[in-house]
Amino acid sequence: MVCAKVNQIIAAMTASCMSPKEIAEAADVSVNTVYRMRRGYMVKMDCFGKVCRALGIEAESYIDYDRLKQRGGK
């Protein structure tokens, strides 16, 4: 499980000019996953990667490693 850098992921979603539903469809994930990422909640790594790919961004640049450390993640 990973969480996104909220400000950066919101900026990428905005720049995509797609609605959360359109992003979810392009990524083949649930719209709930897109909303969870936008709020900075934990999501499955594969879903995180799919959304990033649909947005045309590098997933590793958008992972909030500081928050993962606080939550005990690796």
C-alpha positions in Angstrom: 0.0 0.0 0.0 1.2 3.5 -0.8 -0.1 7.0 -0.6 0.3 9.9 -2.9 1.7 13.4 -2.5 -1.7 15.1 -2.4 -0.8 18.5 -3.9 1.1 16.9 -6.8 -1.4 14.3 -7.6 -4.2 16.9 -7.6 -2.2 19.0 -9.9 -1.6 16.0 -12.3 -5.3 15.1 -12.2 -6.3 18.7 -13.0 -3.7 18.9 -15.8 -5.2 15.8 -17.3 -8.5 17.6 -18.0 -10.3 14.4 -17.0 -12.9 13.8 -14.4 -12.3 11.3 -11.6 -14.6 8.9 -13.4 -12.7 9.3 -16.7 -9.4 8.8 -14.9 -10.7 5.6 -13.3 -11.9 4.3 -16.6 -8.6 5.1 -18.3 -6.7 3.3 -15.5 -9.2 0.4 -15.2 -9.6 1.0 -11.5 -12.6 2.1 -9.4 -13.5 5.7 -9.1 -13.1 5.2 -5.3 -9.4 4.5 -5.8 -9.0 7.9 -7.6 -10.8 9.7 -4.8 -8.6 7.9 -2.2 -5.5 8.9 -4.0 -6.7 12.5 -4.2 -7.2 12.6 -0.5 -3.9 11.0 0.3 -5.2 7.7 1.6 -3.4 4.4 1.2 -4.2 2.5 -2.0 -2.8 -0.7 -3.5 0.5 -0.3 -5.4 -0.9 -1.8 -8.6 -3.8 0.6 -8.6 -1.5 3.6 -7.8 0.6 2.6 -10.8 -2.3 2.3 -13.1 -3.7 5.7 -12.2 -0.2 7.3 -12.6 0.2 5.6 -16.0 -3.2 6.9 -17.1 -2.2 10.4 -16.1 1.1 10.1 -17.9 3.2 10.6 -14.7 6.0 8.6 -13.1 4.6 6.8 -10.1 7.7 6.9 -8.0 7.8 10.7 -8.1 4.3 10.9 -6.6 4.6 8.5 -3.7 4.7 10.2 -0.3 7.5 8.3 1.3 7.5 10.5 4.4 3.9 9.6 5.3 4.7 5.9 4.6 7.5 6.0 7.2 5.1 7.7 9.7 2.6 4.8 9.2 5.3 2.2 9.5 5.4 1.3 5.8 8.5 0.5 3.8 
